[in-house]
């Protein structure tokens, strides 16, 4: 296993920072406006002043790269690994910095939206598309001090489209492609007097590919199709300046085929799934004391329904059939406040001082009923339970001598019989003379046991453990970003690296004696380095590269004892190129390399053979767009254009070449 020493990291940082820089002085050259991020501190903050790994994928980037699904958008983010079982509709997990998939908290406009009926409590990224998304903010590192349970590895905030310009504006997208793929979406947005609005509708379907590997003798080429429908409304009313009342509603359904891995694998189009989700949220935000205090109250309700069916097939050697249903209901209420302190704090050298504080309530209820049959043996599991989480939180940030941006947060949760407390402290020092930001942070996190962990039962004797404790973590990171001036640009190149180190204890793992249940048994240590470089050698050319090296060790988890954690590659890299050869014309290319990882393996006969080291793989994607007029854009995108047969999850092959061409219209 690759070991990463502190000396190696320091050498990498110093070599990059001390490399010679030629050309004009950085403060003499134009620099792009810094991007602000809300998720990392709850206050709009320049990304360069955030003591965490931050990536923002805005609407422009979504369209430039032709991202159609959430997994595509996340696939080349540094420190983020996407593990998908097949194409759209297949179960997809995301790992941030080597932590577990249930250590990633997903928000929709700040509201946690994980389906509580998932057995582990992890978010399934496999069915989400992007038509109603304005931007995605990914914050890496422990964020439980801001958002509570699950934010150990990081937070992904899906920010919805909203009306921001006066009048009525239309945008539409219509495309078709291979294999039998069609997509259409339309958004009406704008502002009319005190009302702002955005209404998005989407429908798409595709024939898909067979997720079974072609190397297996059981491969038949039966395709797993996918179809979804989405409608989203984001409505606001501003009765007086500084106060906005809001209503958000979103409904979506997805139907898809999927493969189940029996042993040996049986490949037939007899497995189908359907998910349906309904999210509603109302609230209001107001500014008081001449804008010094921003206060908001929101209440949201989320309902998720999933069903998976596999009728018995006579030719199936496993004689498998299933009918599984999952239902969950979540209520989330938040009171959030930001108090700007510069008027009251007149300490010399302090600026941009602000305090956040608030309260959050989350209540979950699940109903799970599964009925399966394998080889003539029936199997059933069920759960019907509820859980609440209440929390208070506070944070403070300030800038010292226009150099050091300091942030700190604390949070106290009460989850059933447990009361985890979390905190985070970070700082970013601005070395203006060499256009460099140094960052350092430390934080703690936790994940509450899932409702199935606590209260689930099955017909083979499994009994949930209501006395489980939350999983807990502590970790730190240190890194830098540097802008290198050249060719009359202050940001000709931007390079950065971050070393991260996190330990998780009280990991929940299964035991079979004296009873089949879950206990707090395991622990894990993850550490590694994220590096990223962007070079802008000409106005028409952008180059970006990212590389992550990861080392994981575990104790008390039989599947990965003394080795890498499952499906956590030790090496991942991506390379993007954007070429604009003439006005209105753009080409984008992406190459994603995924190193080998520890996994459960299937041989070429489709039989499970135990744990071992899986494949490494290389995926290439391309895109092109041409702006015909300011209102009309033609585009074409291709994914996996070289037909890689990489298996991100052993036994599930990457979908084959996919092409989509269409037109975007903005009125």
ABEGO torsion letter per residue (X at the ends): XBBBBAAAAAAAAAAAAABBBBEBBAAABBBBBBBBBAAAAGBBBBAAABBBBBBBBBAAAAAAAGBABAAAAAAABBGBBBBBBEBBGBBBBBBBGGBBAAABBBBBGGBBABBAABAAGBBBAAABBAAABABBBBBBEBAAAAAEBGBAAEBBBBBBBBBABBEBBBBBBBBBBOBGBBBBBBBBBEBBEABBBBBBBBBBBBAEBBABBAABAABAGBBBBBBBBBBBBBBBBBABBGBBBBBBBBBBBBBBBBBBBBOBBBBBBABBBBBBBBBBBBEBBBBBGGGABBBBBBBBBBBBBBBBBBBBBAABAAGBBBBBBBBBBBBBBBBBBBBBAAAABABBGBBGBBBBBEBBBBBBBBBBBBBBBBGGBBBBBBBBBBBBBBBBBBBBBBBBGGABBBBBBBBBBBBEABBBBBBBBBBBBBBAAAGBBBBBBBBBBBBBBBAAAAABBBAAGBBBBAABBBBBBBBBBBBBBBBBBBGGBAAABBBBBBBBBBBBBGBBBBBAOABBBBBBABBBBBBEBBBBBBBBABAABBBBBBBBBBBBBBBGBAAABGBBBBGBBABBBBBBBBBBABBGBBBBBBBBBBBBBBBBBBBAAGBBAEBBBBBBBBBBBBBBBBBABAABBBBBBBBGAAGBABBABBGBBBBBBBBBBBBBBBX
